[in-house]
Amino acid sequence: MELYEAIRGRRSVRRYKADPIPGEVLDRLLDAAQWAPSWAHTQCTEVVLARTDTVKRALQATLPERNPAYKAMVQAPVVAVFCGRKGRAGFKKGEPATPRGDWLLFDVALAMENFMLAAHAEGLATVCIGLFDAARAARAVNAPDDVDVVALTPLGYPDQEPNVPPRKERAAFARWESY
Ligand SMILES: Cc1cc2nc3c(=O)[nH]c(=O)nc-3n(C[C@H](O)[C@H](O)[C@H](O)COP(=O)(O)O)c2cc1C
């Protein structure tokens, strides 16, 4: 699939088929995530792929039931847990290297976007989930203390054609030279 087509065509999907995902496809998605750029090439991003009902249910329990992606957490054959190893992105010798401090979220998001675009190119679907209890999700996947869980996504073949949420006017998004 052409890159712009993948970027424009990717949608957040909240209904999935139970069909399994071939191992080599999962490997290509992880490869796409790993080739994202990272702060000083520190590669803080790590991923847990949950396939068993036990772990998927434990992760689902970290979402409020009102989250529109709640059911998808067990419907989809895989849930990907995007994590970051703390103290790497944005740090030099343990000290923040910029006024912003921590760049962990940024690096994990870059990797996750690669993963979601690659998933779409493979005919799979995702939905980035941020409304959940990250500390509880960390316990569900036995994350060590220096690993932060950032976001989750179900991963599977789509069972819906979601609406296309329009984007705002270009002029409200991009400007020349300054505000
Ligand atoms: C950081 C982040 C957190 C999100 N959290 C949730 C969530 O908890 N539940 C959900 O159903 N969708 C969630 N979404 C998906 C957005 O609602 C979705 O990206 C947006 O409506 C645009 O739709 P599109 O992805 O199909 O273009 C999240 C997206 C992002 C980027």
The ligand as a MOL file (V3000), in Angstrom:
LIG
                    3D

  0  0  0     0  0            999 V3000
M  V30 BEGIN CTAB
M  V30 COUNTS 31 33 0 0 0
M  V30 BEGIN ATOM
M  V30 1 C -3.5840 9.5030 22.4980 0
M  V30 2 C -4.8960 8.9310 22.0070 0
M  V30 3 C -5.7670 8.3350 22.9060 0
M  V30 4 C -6.9700 7.7690 22.4630 0
M  V30 5 N -7.7720 7.1280 23.3660 0
M  V30 6 C -8.8900 6.4920 22.9240 0
M  V30 7 C -9.6580 5.7060 23.8280 0
M  V30 8 O -9.3410 5.5760 25.0120 0
M  V30 9 N -10.7570 5.0840 23.3390 0
M  V30 10 C -11.1410 5.1700 22.0230 0
M  V30 11 O -12.1370 4.5560 21.6380 0
M  V30 12 N -10.4080 5.8980 21.1270 0
M  V30 13 C -9.2950 6.5500 21.5450 0
M  V30 14 N -8.5030 7.2600 20.6510 0
M  V30 15 C -8.8830 7.2840 19.2130 0
M  V30 16 C -9.3990 8.6770 18.7690 0
M  V30 17 O -10.7000 8.8610 19.2680 0
M  V30 18 C -9.3530 8.7430 17.2270 0
M  V30 19 O -8.0010 8.6770 16.7990 0
M  V30 20 C -9.9850 10.0290 16.6860 0
M  V30 21 O -11.3660 10.0450 16.9620 0
M  V30 22 C -9.7810 10.1860 15.1580 0
M  V30 23 O -10.2910 9.0540 14.4740 0
M  V30 24 P -9.3480 8.2030 13.4860 0
M  V30 25 O -8.2720 7.5790 14.3400 0
M  V30 26 O -10.2540 7.1660 12.8700 0
M  V30 27 O -8.7770 9.1350 12.4730 0
M  V30 28 C -7.3140 7.8350 21.0830 0
M  V30 29 C -6.4180 8.4350 20.1780 0
M  V30 30 C -5.2240 8.9520 20.6260 0
M  V30 31 C -4.2580 9.5560 19.6190 0
M  V30 END ATOM
M  V30 BEGIN BOND
M  V30 1 1 1 2
M  V30 2 1 2 3
M  V30 3 2 2 30
M  V30 4 2 3 4
M  V30 5 1 4 5
M  V30 6 1 4 28
M  V30 7 2 5 6
M  V30 8 1 6 7
M  V30 9 1 6 13
M  V30 10 2 7 8
M  V30 11 1 7 9
M  V30 12 1 9 10
M  V30 13 2 10 11
M  V30 14 1 10 12
M  V30 15 2 12 13
M  V30 16 1 13 14
M  V30 17 1 14 15
M  V30 18 1 14 28
M  V30 19 1 15 16
M  V30 20 1 16 17
M  V30 21 1 16 18
M  V30 22 1 18 19
M  V30 23 1 18 20
M  V30 24 1 20 21
M  V30 25 1 20 22
M  V30 26 1 22 23
M  V30 27 1 23 24
M  V30 28 2 24 25
M  V30 29 1 24 26
M  V30 30 1 24 27
M  V30 31 2 28 29
M  V30 32 1 29 30
M  V30 33 1 30 31
M  V30 END BOND
M  V30 END CTAB
M  END
